[in-house]
Amino acid sequence: MGAVGKARYRARIAARKLMRTARPSIRRAELVGPPEIWAMKRRFQIDFLTSRGLRPEHRLLDVGCGVLRGGIPLIEYLQSGHYAGIEARAHVLEEGRKELAKAGLEHKRPLLLNASDPAQIELPDRFDYVWAHSVLYHMPDEVVDGYLGLIAGCLSDGGQFYANVKLRARERPDGQPAHSWQGFPVVGRSREFYERAAAAYGLAVEDVGTLESLGDQSKGGAKEMMMRFTKAPR
Ligand SMILES: C[S@@+](CC[C@H](N)C(=O)[O-])C[C@H]1O[C@@H](n2cnc3c(N)ncnc32)[C@H](O)[C@@H]1O
């Protein structure tokens, strides 16, 4: 084999090795969305929350935390024990634990709960911030309702809950989701749905802006609204 042949051979072996090592992280990324937007989505979450006043001493609950795509920078930023995540799929949370170990952040002692039914969840703390990134539209109405009840009960005074949602002018007449994603529905809802559901638990809702206007560069960012839920003044 000549020098060029040897170089090509070495390049091929190196590329294969790279693919083998990259694959587990690509597989992990795919559990929460397209791998090509992983880094942007990771950055967006901490940038958004800190721009809305999140400080290291605050406590944050991350509903539908997935594999800690957004969780890792938040865990790093917050004081030890101030991050709690809830994730419905056990194998996804397991990947989140691996991501935590890979980041060398186990010493920050996040609380990671595998749960999907808000009625079964008991939280040890109150939270200054609750975050549900790309999660509410993967839940059926009754689960959204249950989480709003849970969140209303665990938000500290002055606490804030942020969630991006897919808005549509009115509910679909057949009440069925148009799509599904990894076994979850993809549900667009009217603003009135969220206002009504939130009001039932004493929460007020306002629009913060589309994801696109907030710096999220994903394809559907112009169509998703970030909403802010706070305890309504009595
Ligand atoms: C699109 S992923 C977003 C994950 C994470 N928030 C992020 O941005 O990286 C939605 C996540 O919500 C989780 N999820 C769906 N329904 C849930 C439920 N009822 N309780 C907790 N997590 C849920 C899914 O398993 C999935 O990991």
The ligand as a Tripos MOL2 file, in Angstrom:
@<TRIPOS>MOLECULE
LIG
   27    29     1     0     0
SMALL
NO_CHARGES

@<TRIPOS>ATOM
      1 C1        -39.5080   16.9220   23.5390 C.3       1 LIG1
      2 S1        -38.9430   16.1660   25.0050 S.3       1 LIG1
      3 C2        -38.2180   17.5750   25.8240 C.3       1 LIG1
      4 C3        -37.2750   17.1740   26.9190 C.3       1 LIG1
      5 C4        -36.6180   18.3400   27.6760 C.3       1 LIG1
      6 N1        -37.5940   19.2090   28.2800 N.3       1 LIG1
      7 C5        -35.7180   19.1040   26.7440 C.2       1 LIG1
      8 O1        -36.0850   20.1820   26.2810 O.co2     1 LIG1
      9 O2        -34.6420   18.6040   26.4620 O.co2     1 LIG1
     10 C6        -40.4460   15.9170   25.9740 C.3       1 LIG1
     11 C7        -40.2240   15.0730   27.2070 C.3       1 LIG1
     12 O3        -41.4000   15.0990   28.0250 O.3       1 LIG1
     13 C8        -41.5450   13.8190   28.6060 C.3       1 LIG1
     14 N2        -42.9380   13.6530   29.0830 N.ar      1 LIG1
     15 C9        -44.0440   13.4650   28.3340 C.ar      1 LIG1
     16 N3        -45.1310   13.3070   29.1230 N.ar      1 LIG1
     17 C10       -44.7030   13.4230   30.4020 C.ar      1 LIG1
     18 C11       -45.3290   13.3350   31.6860 C.ar      1 LIG1
     19 N4        -46.6540   13.1050   31.7930 N.pl3     1 LIG1
     20 N5        -44.5890   13.5200   32.7890 N.ar      1 LIG1
     21 C12       -43.2400   13.7360   32.6850 C.ar      1 LIG1
     22 N6        -42.5800   13.7930   31.5100 N.ar      1 LIG1
     23 C13       -43.2990   13.6460   30.3850 C.ar      1 LIG1
     24 C14       -41.1430   12.8860   27.4830 C.3       1 LIG1
     25 O4        -40.8480   11.5770   27.9350 O.3       1 LIG1
     26 C15       -39.9510   13.6200   26.8900 C.3       1 LIG1
     27 O5        -38.7380   13.1950   27.4670 O.3       1 LIG1
@<TRIPOS>BOND
     1     1     2 1
     2     2     3 1
     3     2    10 1
     4     3     4 1
     5     4     5 1
     6     5     6 1
     7     5     7 1
     8     7     8 2
     9     7     9 1
    10    10    11 1
    11    11    12 1
    12    11    26 1
    13    12    13 1
    14    13    14 1
    15    13    24 1
    16    14    15 ar
    17    14    23 ar
    18    15    16 ar
    19    16    17 ar
    20    17    18 ar
    21    17    23 ar
    22    18    19 1
    23    18    20 ar
    24    20    21 ar
    25    21    22 ar
    26    22    23 ar
    27    24    25 1
    28    24    26 1
    29    26    27 1
@<TRIPOS>SUBSTRUCTURE
     1 LIG1         1 GROUP 0 **** ****
